[in-house]
Amino acid sequence: MRLAAGCVLIEGRGSRVRFAHGLHIAPFHRPHPTKEAKPYQVEDARAFLMLIGVTP
């Protein structure tokens, strides 16, 4: 979803990734060992999308 919103994916070490959109950069970790995100990760992603102007 973040890539569809025009963000650039920046790979880090291990499961670390950053998404950049203009001057805004948000760090995230890929969920592992399962692919299910924890509630706080979903909230962080939602807050970042709202910050860059993406609304539901």
N, CA and C atoms as a LAMMPS dump frame, in Angstrom:
ITEM: TIMESTEP
0
ITEM: NUMBER OF ATOMS
168
ITEM: BOX BOUNDS ff ff ff
-5.0000000000000000e+02 5.0000000000000000e+02
-5.0000000000000000e+02 5.0000000000000000e+02
-5.0000000000000000e+02 5.0000000000000000e+02
ITEM: ATOMS id mol type element x y z
1 1 1 N 0.828 -1.186 0
2 1 2 C 0 0 0
3 1 3 C 0.874 1.253 0
4 2 1 N 1.958 1.218 0.77
5 2 2 C 2.819 2.4 0.819
6 2 3 C 3.513 2.636 -0.508
7 3 1 N 3.867 1.563 -1.186
8 3 2 C 4.488 1.727 -2.504
9 3 3 C 3.48 2.295 -3.498
10 4 1 N 2.229 1.875 -3.4
11 4 2 C 1.182 2.393 -4.284
12 4 3 C 0.925 3.872 -4.018
13 5 1 N 1.234 4.338 -2.803
14 5 2 C 1.037 5.745 -2.446
15 5 3 C 2.213 6.611 -2.889
16 6 1 N 3.191 6.007 -3.571
17 6 2 C 4.317 6.778 -4.082
18 6 3 C 5.541 6.766 -3.191
19 7 1 N 5.573 5.891 -2.212
20 7 2 C 6.73 5.801 -1.314
21 7 3 C 7.858 5.013 -1.975
22 8 1 N 9.065 5.282 -1.515
23 8 2 C 10.246 4.552 -1.966
24 8 3 C 10.654 3.614 -0.843
25 9 1 N 10.913 2.36 -1.174
26 9 2 C 11.332 1.361 -0.199
27 9 3 C 12.844 1.384 -0.08
28 10 1 N 13.348 1.527 1.141
29 10 2 C 14.784 1.517 1.409
30 10 3 C 15.062 0.31 2.296
31 11 1 N 15.794 -0.666 1.752
32 11 2 C 16.104 -1.887 2.497
33 11 3 C 17.171 -1.608 3.539
34 12 1 N 16.987 -2.182 4.718
35 12 2 C 17.976 -2.081 5.773
36 12 3 C 18.578 -3.447 6.046
37 13 1 N 19.175 -3.59 7.205
38 13 2 C 19.759 -4.869 7.59
39 13 3 C 18.691 -5.75 8.208
40 14 1 N 18.719 -7.025 7.879
41 14 2 C 17.759 -7.963 8.444
42 14 3 C 16.343 -7.659 7.992
43 15 1 N 15.441 -7.491 8.957
44 15 2 C 14.037 -7.244 8.627
45 15 3 C 13.702 -5.76 8.606
46 16 1 N 14.716 -4.91 8.7
47 16 2 C 14.467 -3.465 8.734
48 16 3 C 14.229 -2.908 7.336
49 17 1 N 13.216 -2.062 7.234
50 17 2 C 12.939 -1.332 5.997
51 17 3 C 12.526 0.08 6.365
52 18 1 N 12.715 0.998 5.428
53 18 2 C 12.241 2.37 5.608
54 18 3 C 11.455 2.747 4.369
55 19 1 N 10.434 3.541 4.581
56 19 2 C 9.654 4.071 3.474
57 19 3 C 9.846 5.571 3.462
58 20 1 N 10.169 6.105 2.289
59 20 2 C 10.387 7.542 2.146
60 20 3 C 9.354 8.106 1.184
61 21 1 N 8.834 9.26 1.554
62 21 2 C 7.889 9.982 0.696
63 21 3 C 8.175 11.463 0.89
64 22 1 N 8.806 12.076 -0.102
65 22 2 C 9.208 13.472 0.052
66 22 3 C 10.233 13.58 1.168
67 23 1 N 9.967 14.429 2.146
68 23 2 C 10.874 14.601 3.284
69 23 3 C 10.551 13.67 4.443
70 24 1 N 9.488 12.895 4.324
71 24 2 C 9.054 12.011 5.41
72 24 3 C 9.662 10.621 5.23
73 25 1 N 10.276 10.117 6.298
74 25 2 C 10.85 8.773 6.296
75 25 3 C 10.332 8.047 7.529
76 26 1 N 9.841 6.82 7.318
77 26 2 C 9.308 6.039 8.434
78 26 3 C 9.99 4.675 8.477
79 27 1 N 10.557 4.313 9.63
80 27 2 C 11.185 2.998 9.762
81 27 3 C 10.155 1.939 10.165
82 28 1 N 10.299 0.751 9.613
83 28 2 C 9.432 -0.374 9.958
84 28 3 C 10.264 -1.639 10
85 29 1 N 9.718 -2.68 10.627
86 29 2 C 10.316 -4.008 10.615
87 29 3 C 9.327 -4.948 9.948
88 30 1 N 9.84 -5.808 9.094
89 30 2 C 8.97 -6.825 8.507
90 30 3 C 8.597 -7.808 9.608
91 31 1 N 7.327 -8.167 9.686
92 31 2 C 6.937 -9.134 10.717
93 31 3 C 7.531 -10.514 10.418
94 32 1 N 8.018 -11.164 11.458
95 32 2 C 8.554 -12.511 11.314
96 32 3 C 8.475 -13.204 12.655
97 33 1 N 8.386 -14.459 12.805
98 33 2 C 8.452 -15.448 11.729
99 33 3 C 7.141 -15.571 10.946
100 34 1 N 6.037 -15.09 11.49
101 34 2 C 4.786 -15.104 10.723
102 34 3 C 4.681 -13.803 9.945
103 35 1 N 3.73 -13.733 9.047
104 35 2 C 3.573 -12.528 8.236
105 35 3 C 2.457 -11.639 8.762
106 36 1 N 2.033 -11.857 9.984
107 36 2 C 0.964 -11.056 10.573
108 36 3 C 1.558 -9.883 11.338
109 37 1 N 1.084 -8.686 11.018
110 37 2 C 1.564 -7.481 11.696
111 37 3 C 0.883 -7.344 13.05
112 38 1 N 1.605 -6.827 14.001
113 38 2 C 1.057 -6.566 15.332
114 38 3 C 0.244 -5.273 15.286
115 39 1 N -0.691 -5.1 16.225
116 39 2 C -1.542 -3.902 16.203
117 39 3 C -0.759 -2.59 16.177
118 40 1 N 0.341 -2.497 16.916
119 40 2 C 1.097 -1.243 16.92
120 40 3 C 1.753 -0.989 15.559
121 41 1 N 2.1 -2.041 14.834
122 41 2 C 2.68 -1.873 13.506
123 41 3 C 1.64 -1.344 12.52
124 42 1 N 0.419 -1.822 12.661
125 42 2 C -0.668 -1.345 11.804
126 42 3 C -0.947 0.125 12.097
127 43 1 N -0.966 0.499 13.369
128 43 2 C -1.192 1.9 13.749
129 43 3 C -0.078 2.802 13.224
130 44 1 N 1.17 2.34 13.311
131 44 2 C 2.296 3.128 12.787
132 44 3 C 2.177 3.322 11.278
133 45 1 N 1.798 2.263 10.569
134 45 2 C 1.632 2.364 9.12
135 45 3 C 0.492 3.317 8.775
136 46 1 N -0.598 3.226 9.508
137 46 2 C -1.74 4.111 9.266
138 46 3 C -1.363 5.571 9.528
139 47 1 N -0.631 5.82 10.611
140 47 2 C -0.22 7.188 10.941
141 47 3 C 0.697 7.75 9.851
142 48 1 N 1.601 6.925 9.331
143 48 2 C 2.493 7.387 8.27
144 48 3 C 1.708 7.719 7.005
145 49 1 N 0.759 6.864 6.644
146 49 2 C -0.054 7.131 5.456
147 49 3 C -0.85 8.421 5.61
148 50 1 N -1.385 8.662 6.782
149 50 2 C -2.133 9.897 7.009
150 50 3 C -1.201 11.103 6.944
151 51 1 N 0.028 10.953 7.443
152 51 2 C 1.011 12.034 7.414
153 51 3 C 1.337 12.46 5.981
154 52 1 N 1.402 11.498 5.077
155 52 2 C 1.744 11.825 3.691
156 52 3 C 0.512 12.158 2.852
157 53 1 N -0.658 12.176 3.485
158 53 2 C -1.861 12.627 2.79
159 53 3 C -2.749 11.55 2.216
160 54 1 N -2.518 10.3 2.575
161 54 2 C -3.37 9.205 2.11
162 54 3 C -4.468 9.006 3.142
163 55 1 N -5.715 9.078 2.696
164 55 2 C -6.845 8.908 3.61
165 55 3 C -7.695 7.727 3.161
166 56 1 N -8.402 7.102 4.107
167 56 2 C -9.245 5.949 3.737
168 56 3 C -10.432 6.354 2.884
